[in-house]
Amino acid sequence: MWIPKWYWEAKLRQETELEQRVKRLELITLKDTNRKIASLRDLEAGSVSVDGVSTIEEIASQPRESGGVNMRRGMYEIATYEKKYINQDDALVVVSFQLPRRDWNLLENSDVWCQFEKLLLETRNKHTQKCHQEKEG
């Protein structure tokens, strides 16, 4: 029985693609496992308030690491990433976090969040004024 060459080539391509998918899934699983282990090992994750959950204020007051990416582990994960462009003195910092909807509603309606938004607005206004002064002057 004769089997065409294209059939074997197609089977070989399918097998190669399948192996690549398995390798990608293994890497994803490894990264996820490492993140989970790191959060279990984190001593700060053990700081708990009366009801067993760290408050937003406690998380926000934790010390920050400097440079690159900063990850705080525990009940919530806060990531900061600094982008610095060539020929610029200042950098752009991206801050990201996730939390359950119920906790977001509490945070969004809190005085702390209102103060934070107010601070961001003041900072943006100062930056905008500074940019206008540099363009005019």
N, C-alpha and C positions, 0 to 999 in steps of 0.2 A: 504494500500500500504506500503510495506516494503522498507526502504532505507538503503543500507549497511553502516556499520560503517566507512569504508575507505573513502566513499564519504564525510561524515561529517568532518572527519579529514582533508581531502584535502581542503575542503572549508574553514575550520578554519585556516589552514596554509596560504592559499591565502589571507585571510582577515588580518592576522597578518603581513604578508609581505607588504601588501598594506599600513597598518597603519605605519609601520616602514619607508617606502618610503616617506610618507606624512610628518612624523616627521623630516626626513633628509632634505627634501625640505624646511620646515618651518625654520629650523636652518640656512640653507644656505641663505635664503631670509632675515632672521633677521640679520645675519652678514653683508650681502651686504648693507642692509638699514642703519645699524649702521655706516659702513664705509662712505656711502654717506652723512649721517647727519654730521659726524665728519668733512668731508671735507668742507661742507657748513658753519660750525661753525668756522672753522679755520680762525683766523684773518690774518695770513700770506698769505692765499689764495687770500686776497683782494689786495695785493701789485701787481700793474700792471704797465708795462712800457707804453710808448707812444702808441704803436699799440694795447694795451689791453691784451698782453700776457707776462708773466714773462720770462725773458731770462734765459738761462742755467747758466750764471754767477751769476745772482741774486739768483737762487735756490741754487747753490753750496755755496754761501756765507752766507746762513742762518745759525743761530746757531744750533749746534748739541746737542742732549740729550746724556747723558752718560749711558752706560750699555745696557744689553739685546737687545731688538729689537727697532730700531729707525725708525719711519715712519714720513716722511714729506709729508704733504698733500698740494694740490693745483693743478696746471695744470698737474704736474708730481708727481709720487709717488716714493720715494727712500727709500728702506728698507735696514737696516744693521742688521746683526745677528752675535753675537760673540759666538764662540765655544771654550771652554777651556777644555782641557783634564787633567785627573789626572796625577800628577807628572810632569807637564810641567809648566814652568814659563810664556811662551808666549801663546797667544790665536790666533785662526784663525778667521778672520772677513770676512763674506760673504756680498758683496754689490750687490744689485739688483735694476734695474729700468726699466721702460717701457716708450716708447714715440712713437709717430707716425713716420712712415717711413720718411716723409719729414723733420721732425725735426732731426731725426737721421742722415740723409745725411748732414744737416747743421753742426751738432755737430762733426761728423766724419771728416769733411773737415776743421774744425776750428783750429786755433792756440792753443786754450785752450785744445782741445783733444790731439793734438800732444805733448804739454807740459805734460799732464797727463800721456800719454803712456811712455814718456821719464822718468818721475819720477818713474813710476812702474818698468821699466826696471832697473833703477839705484838701486832701493830698492831690487829687486830680485837678482841682481848681488852681492850686499852687503851681503844679507842673504846667498847666495850660498857660498861666500868666508868664511863667518863666520862658516857655517856648515863644510866646508872642514878643516878649522883650528882646529875646535873642534875634528874632527875625527883623524887628524894627531897628535894633541897634547895631 
